[in-house]
Amino acid sequence: MNFFLLLLIPIAVASASFFFLKDAVTWKEFLLQLVLGTVFCVAGWQIAKWGALRATENLNGRITKKIADTESCCHCHTVCDAYDKKGNCTSSHQSCAHSYDYYWDLQTSVGKINVEDCSGSDDPPDVWVYAKVGEPASVEHGYTNYLLADPDSLMVHAEMDRYVNQVPEYPSVHSKYWVNHVVGDRSSPASLLQGALRDVNADLGAPNQVDITLLLTGIQDPVFAQAVEAKWLYGPKNSITIVAGLQGNTVQWVRVITFSKVEMLKVRLRDQLQGLSIDDPRFVSTIRQEIGQGFKRTHMAEFEYLASTASPHGWMLALLVFLDLCASLGLAYWAATKDIFGDEGFPYRRNY
């Protein structure tokens, strides 16, 4: 419905220019406005829909190389050397602050990370200095998430209101290549397993195409996992989230959330982790072994049919309406002030 209302803008503006500016807008110019306005409207709608479906996943691996090098100077500007009588520049040259700039990258097993570039100083940034070859690293990767097109048709949100304030945001990359793979509420010791889960993700991330998150909570109601599932919309396409309810450091209940169809893996993780202490070495080793052997990522293409129900976000739609109106008015002004087809003087142009 929003698309057809949006389409009314170029139709209404073109029609108004045709009927109210009858001495300036020909039939051909009217049709040209309709065609160009419609093309702009359709293209804008498709781009906005694509933007509404964009999401980010974390790719996990290890740092394989530290790169430090120079590049052409980024701090240059054009200086005019000569002008003609009308003030137009006829000769110019590039003036740069220095001969070259410095940049620092980290090469990982899942892609390159730009730490800093276009630096006029040869002092490397701290992130690059302290990074170590072999260290776990995560890289953000954009993809199209068709589940965002119609989340209400897939999720049960009945428990969302009860626990929404206790559900954290899905972990994202910070400090260039770090991800907190263990997250929790205020009552959980989330920091205890951070290093161990980073290593598991570094080893399994690339070969298994997986991003493992452990969410620890002091909430004793397993329904909390449904709120996590609803807020995170299963998580990114390569994710598997283990939600564990703790009493002290002992796991009281476990639920596994993932976009992928790995039902047996969910059951095995639930049964084997429940009752263990998070201090027990078997806790992390079980996660490593079971996911390493049993995780198989489901391809997002299986949900491509949902794309037809997608629509732009509210702010995107408002921006699209504004741009569509500006483009339509611009086309109307162009048609009214220019003899585009050179036929405005012909007697058969239009008669009233």
C-alpha positions as CSV (number, residue, x, y, z in Angstrom):
1,M,0.0,0.0,0.0
2,N,2.8,2.4,0.9
3,F,4.4,1.9,-2.5
4,F,1.2,2.8,-4.4
5,L,0.7,5.9,-2.3
6,L,4.3,6.8,-3.1
7,L,3.6,6.3,-6.8
8,L,0.8,8.8,-6.6
9,I,3.3,11.7,-6.0
10,P,4.9,11.7,-9.6
11,I,1.5,11.0,-11.1
12,A,-0.2,13.9,-9.2
13,V,2.7,16.4,-9.9
14,A,2.9,15.5,-13.6
15,S,-0.8,15.8,-14.0
16,A,-1.0,19.1,-12.2
17,S,1.8,20.6,-14.4
18,F,0.1,19.3,-17.5
19,F,-3.3,20.8,-16.7
20,F,-2.3,24.1,-15.0
21,L,0.7,24.9,-17.3
22,K,-1.0,24.1,-20.5
23,D,1.0,26.7,-22.5
24,A,4.3,25.2,-21.3
25,V,4.0,21.4,-20.9
26,T,3.3,19.2,-24.0
27,W,1.9,15.7,-24.1
28,K,5.4,14.3,-24.6
29,E,6.8,16.3,-21.7
30,F,3.9,15.1,-19.5
31,L,4.6,11.4,-20.4
32,L,8.3,12.0,-19.9
33,Q,7.5,13.2,-16.3
34,L,5.4,10.1,-15.7
35,V,8.1,7.7,-16.9
36,L,11.0,9.3,-15.2
37,G,9.1,9.9,-12.0
38,T,7.9,6.3,-11.9
39,V,11.4,5.0,-12.6
40,F,12.8,7.1,-9.7
41,C,10.0,5.9,-7.4
42,V,10.5,2.2,-8.2
43,A,14.3,2.4,-7.9
44,G,14.1,4.3,-4.6
45,W,11.6,1.8,-3.2
46,Q,13.8,-1.2,-4.1
47,I,16.9,0.4,-2.7
48,A,15.0,1.3,0.6
49,K,13.7,-2.3,0.8
50,W,17.2,-3.7,0.3
51,G,18.4,-1.4,3.1
52,A,15.7,-2.6,5.4
53,L,16.9,-6.2,5.0
54,R,20.6,-5.5,5.6
55,A,22.1,-7.1,8.7
56,T,25.5,-7.9,10.0
57,E,27.1,-11.2,11.1
58,N,30.5,-11.8,12.9
59,L,33.1,-13.9,11.1
60,N,35.6,-15.4,13.5
61,G,39.2,-16.5,12.9
62,R,42.7,-15.6,13.9
63,I,45.2,-12.8,13.1
64,T,47.6,-14.2,10.5
65,K,49.7,-11.1,9.7
66,K,50.3,-7.5,10.8
67,I,50.8,-5.0,7.9
68,A,52.4,-1.6,8.1
69,D,53.1,0.4,4.9
70,T,52.9,3.7,3.2
71,E,50.4,5.1,0.6
72,S,50.0,8.2,-1.5
73,C,49.3,11.2,0.6
74,C,45.6,11.6,1.5
75,H,45.8,15.2,2.5
76,C,45.9,16.9,-0.9
77,H,44.0,19.8,-2.4
78,T,43.8,21.4,-5.8
79,V,45.6,24.8,-6.2
80,C,44.7,27.0,-9.2
81,D,47.7,28.5,-11.0
82,A,45.9,30.6,-13.7
83,Y,42.4,32.0,-14.5
84,D,40.8,33.2,-17.7
85,K,38.9,36.5,-18.0
86,K,35.7,34.9,-16.7
87,G,37.4,33.6,-13.5
88,N,37.5,30.0,-14.7
89,C,40.6,28.0,-13.6
90,T,42.7,27.1,-16.7
91,S,45.8,25.6,-15.0
92,S,46.1,23.8,-11.6
93,H,48.3,21.5,-9.6
94,Q,47.9,19.2,-6.5
95,S,49.4,20.4,-3.3
96,C,49.9,17.7,-0.6
97,A,50.8,18.1,3.1
98,H,53.6,15.5,2.8
99,S,55.0,13.0,0.3
100,Y,53.1,10.0,1.7
101,D,50.9,8.7,4.5
102,Y,51.1,5.6,6.7
103,Y,48.5,2.8,7.2
104,W,48.2,-0.2,9.5
105,D,46.1,-3.4,8.7
106,L,45.6,-6.7,10.3
107,Q,45.2,-9.7,8.0
108,T,43.0,-12.5,9.5
109,S,41.8,-15.9,8.3
110,V,38.4,-14.3,7.7
111,G,39.4,-11.0,6.0
112,K,41.4,-7.9,6.4
113,I,40.9,-5.3,9.2
114,N,41.9,-1.7,8.6
115,V,43.1,-0.3,11.9
116,E,44.2,3.1,10.6
117,D,45.1,4.8,7.4
118,C,45.9,8.2,6.0
119,S,48.1,9.0,9.0
120,G,50.8,11.7,8.6
121,S,52.7,10.2,11.6
122,D,54.7,7.0,11.6
123,D,53.6,6.2,15.1
124,P,51.4,3.0,14.9
125,P,48.1,2.9,16.8
126,D,47.9,1.0,20.1
127,V,45.4,-1.5,18.7
128,W,47.9,-2.5,16.0
129,V,50.9,-2.6,18.4
130,Y,49.2,-4.8,21.0
131,A,47.6,-7.2,18.4
132,K,49.4,-10.6,18.2
133,V,49.6,-13.0,15.3
134,G,47.5,-16.0,16.2
135,E,45.2,-14.0,18.4
136,P,41.4,-14.5,17.9
137,A,39.8,-11.8,15.8
138,S,36.3,-11.1,14.4
139,V,35.3,-9.3,11.2
140,E,31.9,-7.8,10.6
141,H,30.2,-8.9,7.3
142,G,27.0,-7.5,5.9
143,Y,24.3,-9.8,4.4
144,T,20.6,-9.7,3.4
145,N,18.4,-11.0,6.2
146,Y,15.0,-12.0,4.7
147,L,13.6,-12.7,8.2
148,L,13.5,-8.9,8.7
149,A,10.9,-8.7,6.0
150,D,8.2,-10.2,8.2
151,P,9.4,-11.1,11.7
152,D,5.9,-11.3,13.1
153,S,5.1,-14.3,10.9
154,L,8.0,-16.3,12.4
155,M,8.3,-15.3,16.0
156,V,6.1,-15.7,19.1
157,H,6.4,-12.5,21.1
158,A,4.2,-13.4,24.0
159,E,7.1,-13.3,26.5
160,M,8.8,-10.3,25.0
161,D,7.3,-7.7,27.4
162,R,8.1,-9.7,30.5
163,Y,11.8,-10.0,29.9
164,V,12.7,-7.4,27.3
165,N,14.7,-5.2,29.7
166,Q,16.9,-8.1,30.7
167,V,17.8,-9.1,27.1
168,P,21.1,-7.5,26.1
169,E,22.0,-6.5,22.5
170,Y,23.6,-9.1,20.3
171,P,27.4,-8.7,20.6
172,S,29.1,-6.8,17.9
173,V,32.7,-6.0,17.0
174,H,34.5,-3.4,19.1
175,S,38.1,-2.2,19.3
176,K,38.5,-3.2,15.7
177,Y,38.5,-7.0,16.1
178,W,37.1,-7.9,19.6
179,V,33.7,-9.5,20.3
180,N,32.3,-10.4,23.7
181,H,31.1,-13.8,22.9
182,V,29.9,-14.3,26.5
183,V,27.2,-11.9,27.6
184,G,24.9,-11.8,30.5
185,D,22.6,-9.9,32.8
186,R,23.7,-8.2,36.0
187,S,23.5,-11.4,38.1
188,S,25.7,-13.6,35.9
189,P,29.6,-14.0,35.8
190,A,29.8,-13.4,32.1
191,S,33.5,-12.5,32.1
192,L,34.8,-15.8,33.4
193,L,34.5,-17.6,30.0
194,Q,35.3,-14.8,27.6
195,G,38.8,-15.9,26.6
196,A,37.8,-19.6,26.3
197,L,34.8,-18.7,24.0
198,R,37.0,-16.5,21.8
199,D,39.3,-19.4,21.2
200,V,36.4,-21.7,20.4
201,N,35.1,-19.2,17.9
202,A,38.5,-18.6,16.4
203,D,39.0,-22.4,15.8
204,L,35.4,-23.2,14.6
205,G,34.4,-19.9,13.0
206,A,35.9,-20.3,9.5
207,P,35.6,-24.1,9.0
208,N,32.1,-24.4,10.5
209,Q,30.8,-20.9,9.4
210,V,29.6,-20.3,12.9
211,D,29.4,-17.5,15.5
212,I,28.9,-18.9,19.0
213,T,27.4,-16.7,21.8
214,L,26.9,-17.8,25.4
215,L,24.3,-15.8,27.2
216,L,24.4,-16.4,31.0
217,T,21.5,-15.3,33.2
218,G,20.3,-15.5,36.8
219,I,16.7,-15.8,35.6
220,Q,15.3,-19.2,36.5
221,D,12.6,-19.2,33.9
222,P,13.5,-20.9,30.6
223,V,10.9,-18.8,28.9
224,F,13.5,-16.0,29.0
225,A,15.1,-17.7,26.0
226,Q,12.0,-17.0,24.0
227,A,12.4,-13.3,24.7
228,V,16.0,-13.6,23.5
229,E,14.9,-15.4,20.4
230,A,12.3,-12.8,19.6
231,K,14.5,-9.7,20.3
232,W,17.5,-11.2,18.4
233,L,15.3,-12.7,15.6
234,Y,17.3,-15.9,16.0
235,G,20.5,-13.9,15.7
236,P,22.6,-13.5,12.5
237,K,22.5,-16.3,10.0
238,N,25.8,-18.0,11.1
239,S,25.0,-17.7,14.8
240,I,24.2,-20.2,17.5
241,T,23.3,-18.9,21.0
242,I,23.4,-21.0,24.1
243,V,21.2,-19.4,26.8
244,A,22.0,-20.8,30.2
245,G,20.2,-20.1,33.5
246,L,22.6,-20.1,36.4
247,Q,22.3,-20.6,40.2
248,G,25.6,-19.6,41.4
249,N,27.9,-21.0,38.8
250,T,25.8,-24.1,38.2
251,V,23.7,-24.4,35.0
252,Q,20.1,-25.0,35.9
253,W,18.6,-24.9,32.4
254,V,19.8,-24.5,28.8
255,R,18.1,-23.5,25.6
256,V,19.8,-23.2,22.2
257,I,18.8,-20.5,19.7
258,T,19.9,-20.6,16.1
259,F,18.6,-19.8,12.6
260,S,20.0,-23.1,11.3
261,K,18.1,-26.4,11.4
262,V,20.2,-28.4,13.8
263,E,17.6,-29.9,16.2
264,M,19.7,-32.8,17.4
265,L,22.6,-30.4,18.2
266,K,20.2,-28.3,20.3
267,V,19.1,-31.4,22.3
268,R,22.7,-32.6,22.9
269,L,23.9,-29.2,24.1
270,R,20.9,-28.9,26.4
271,D,21.3,-32.3,27.9
272,Q,25.0,-32.2,28.3
273,L,25.5,-28.7,29.7
274,Q,22.6,-28.8,32.2
275,G,24.0,-29.5,35.7
276,L,27.6,-28.5,34.9
277,S,29.4,-25.7,36.5
278,I,30.7,-23.0,34.2
279,D,34.1,-23.5,36.0
280,D,34.1,-27.1,34.9
281,P,36.5,-27.7,31.9
282,R,33.9,-30.0,30.4
283,F,31.5,-27.0,30.0
284,V,33.6,-25.3,27.2
285,S,35.0,-28.6,25.8
286,T,31.4,-29.9,25.3
287,I,30.5,-26.7,23.4
288,R,33.6,-27.0,21.2
289,Q,33.0,-30.7,20.5
290,E,29.3,-30.7,19.9
291,I,29.2,-27.6,17.7
292,G,32.3,-28.7,15.9
293,Q,30.7,-32.0,14.9
294,G,27.1,-31.0,14.7
295,F,26.7,-27.5,13.4
296,K,25.7,-27.0,9.7
297,R,24.6,-23.5,8.7
298,T,21.2,-23.2,6.9
299,H,21.4,-20.9,3.9
300,M,19.4,-17.7,4.1
301,A,18.3,-18.3,0.5
302,E,15.7,-20.7,1.9
303,F,13.8,-17.7,3.2
304,E,14.0,-15.5,0.1
305,Y,10.3,-15.8,-0.4
306,L,9.8,-13.4,2.5
307,A,11.4,-10.6,0.5
308,S,8.1,-9.8,-1.3
309,T,6.6,-8.7,2.0
310,A,9.5,-6.3,2.9
311,S,9.0,-2.6,3.1
312,P,11.3,0.3,4.0
313,H,11.7,1.5,7.6
314,G,9.7,4.5,8.7
315,W,12.5,7.0,8.4
316,M,13.5,5.5,5.0
317,L,9.9,5.9,3.8
318,A,9.8,9.5,5.0
319,L,13.0,10.3,3.2
320,L,11.8,8.5,0.1
321,V,8.6,10.6,0.1
322,F,10.6,13.8,0.4
323,L,13.1,12.8,-2.4
324,D,10.3,11.6,-4.6
325,L,8.4,14.9,-4.2
326,C,11.6,16.9,-4.9
327,A,12.3,14.9,-8.0
328,S,8.8,15.2,-9.3
329,L,8.7,18.9,-8.8
330,G,12.1,19.2,-10.5
331,L,10.8,17.3,-13.5
332,A,7.8,19.5,-13.7
333,Y,9.9,22.7,-13.5
334,W,12.2,21.3,-16.3
335,A,9.2,20.5,-18.5
336,A,7.6,23.9,-17.9
337,T,10.8,26.0,-18.6
338,K,12.4,24.0,-21.4
339,D,11.2,23.0,-24.8
340,I,12.5,19.4,-24.3
341,F,11.3,18.0,-27.6
342,G,11.3,21.2,-29.6
343,D,7.6,21.0,-30.5
344,E,6.0,23.7,-28.3
345,G,5.5,26.0,-31.4
346,F,3.5,23.4,-33.4
347,P,-0.3,24.1,-33.7
348,Y,-1.1,20.4,-33.1
349,R,0.6,20.4,-29.7
350,R,-2.5,20.7,-27.6
351,N,-6.0,22.1,-28.0
352,Y,-8.6,23.0,-25.3
